[in-house]
């Protein structure tokens, strides 16, 4: 999937000359946590989010520090915080430059960008104009849309042996899976996974990988965790064996 497949095309924007209170009303009215900011010509120039409006003088939430702490953080940061607390125009507190992608940017890259920049939304720009917006909620919609397609077309292995082969093949594709020490048996669609693991997190990952193989009805955990340093053996919980 690309950004164009998940983006919202009907975008609510705010003008850079608009009042901060007007922007806050737009967020509440449209139930969004961020607004793209445009200039008089409709060009994307910034992004305004709820985070930009958290510490406001009107609500008494303006940041306050002791003199010595202000000296430590520096006058530039203190001045910026004052601007965010007292500014009246959106353009005075908006975040710039805008982080953007193109419509054909893979969704994987979009997520990487959001994580790296620690942001909740990315503008989609084409030919210098904003054509959409990808937010975290859009990614959830994309997740649901993508999960429906495989469910309708996935082929289910015809026999227990074929299901077992599919499980082992999936384990072999995963670099974290201890394939050499894992045993799998399948009977009437019920998969029993046994062997040893050296990290408890592998237990859940192996269970998830097994559950996702078509034809698997349930998973029985017979994995044993061996603590690498002490060699202590930890049996799986009774509930996981069922």
Residue pairs with C-beta under 8 A, 6 or more apart in sequence:
1 106
1 107
1 142
1 146
2 103
2 104
2 105
2 106
2 107
3 101
3 102
3 103
3 104
3 105
3 106
3 107
3 110
3 122
3 124
3 132
3 134
4 103
4 104
4 124
4 132
5 107
5 142
5 145
6 107
6 110
6 134
6 138
6 139
6 141
6 142
7 103
7 124
7 131
7 132
7 133
7 134
7 138
8 132
8 133
8 134
8 135
8 138
9 131
9 132
11 36
11 130
11 132
11 133
12 26
12 30
12 32
12 35
13 35
13 36
13 37
13 38
13 130
14 22
14 23
14 26
14 35
14 36
14 37
14 38
14 48
14 90
15 37
15 38
15 39
15 40
15 90
16 37
16 38
16 39
16 45
16 46
16 89
16 90
16 91
16 94
17 40
17 89
17 90
17 91
18 89
18 90
19 88
19 89
19 90
20 53
20 87
20 88
20 89
20 90
20 93
22 90
23 35
23 48
23 53
23 90
24 53
26 32
26 35
27 33
27 34
27 35
27 50
32 135
33 49
33 50
33 120
34 47
34 48
34 49
34 50
34 120
34 121
34 135
35 47
35 48
35 49
36 44
36 46
36 47
36 98
36 123
36 130
36 133
37 44
37 45
37 46
37 47
37 48
37 90
37 91
37 94
38 44
38 45
38 130
39 45
42 129
43 128
43 129
44 98
44 100
44 123
44 125
44 129
44 130
45 91
45 94
45 96
45 98
46 90
46 91
46 94
46 95
46 96
46 97
46 98
47 94
47 95
47 96
47 98
47 99
47 121
47 123
48 90
48 93
48 94
48 95
49 95
49 120
49 121
52 84
52 93
52 94
52 95
53 93
54 61
55 61
55 62
55 63
55 81
55 84
55 85
56 62
56 84
56 85
57 85
57 86
62 81
62 85
62 86
63 81
63 85
65 73
65 78
70 78
83 92
83 93
84 93
87 93
98 123
99 113
99 117
99 119
99 122
99 123
100 122
100 123
100 124
100 125
100 130
101 109
101 110
101 113
101 122
101 123
101 124
101 125
101 134
102 124
102 125
102 126
103 124
103 126
103 131
103 132
105 124
107 139
107 142
110 122
110 134
110 139
111 139
113 119
113 122
114 120
114 121
114 122
114 136
120 135
120 136
121 133
121 134
121 135
121 136
122 133
122 134
122 135
123 130
123 132
123 133
124 130
124 131
124 132
124 133
124 134
125 131
154 214
155 214
156 214
156 215
157 163
157 165
157 166
157 213
157 214
157 215
160 186
160 187
160 188
160 189
161 186
162 215
163 186
163 189
163 191
163 213
163 214
163 215
163 216
164 184
164 185
164 186
164 191
166 213
166 214
166 215
167 184
167 186
167 191
167 193
167 209
167 210
167 213
167 216
168 179
168 184
170 209
170 210
170 212
170 213
171 177
171 179
171 182
171 184
171 206
171 209
172 179
174 205
174 209
176 202
176 205
177 202
177 205
177 206
177 209
178 195
178 196
178 197
178 198
178 202
181 195
181 196
181 197
182 193
182 194
182 195
182 206
182 223
183 193
183 194
183 195
184 191
184 192
184 193
184 194
184 210
185 191
185 192
185 194
186 192
186 216
188 217
189 215
189 216
189 217
189 218
190 216
190 217
190 218
190 219
190 220
191 210
191 213
191 216
191 218
191 219
191 220
192 219
192 220
192 222
193 206
193 207
193 210
193 219
193 220
193 221
193 222
193 223
194 222
194 223
194 224
195 222
195 223
195 224
196 223
196 224
196 225
196 226
197 203
197 206
197 223
197 224
197 225
197 226
198 225
198 226
198 227
198 228
199 225
200 225
200 234
202 223
203 221
203 223
203 225
203 236
203 240
206 223
207 219
207 221
207 240
210 216
210 219
211 219
220 241
220 242
221 236
221 240
221 241
222 236
222 241
223 236
224 233
224 234
224 235
224 236
225 233
225 234
225 236
226 232
226 233
226 234
227 233
227 234
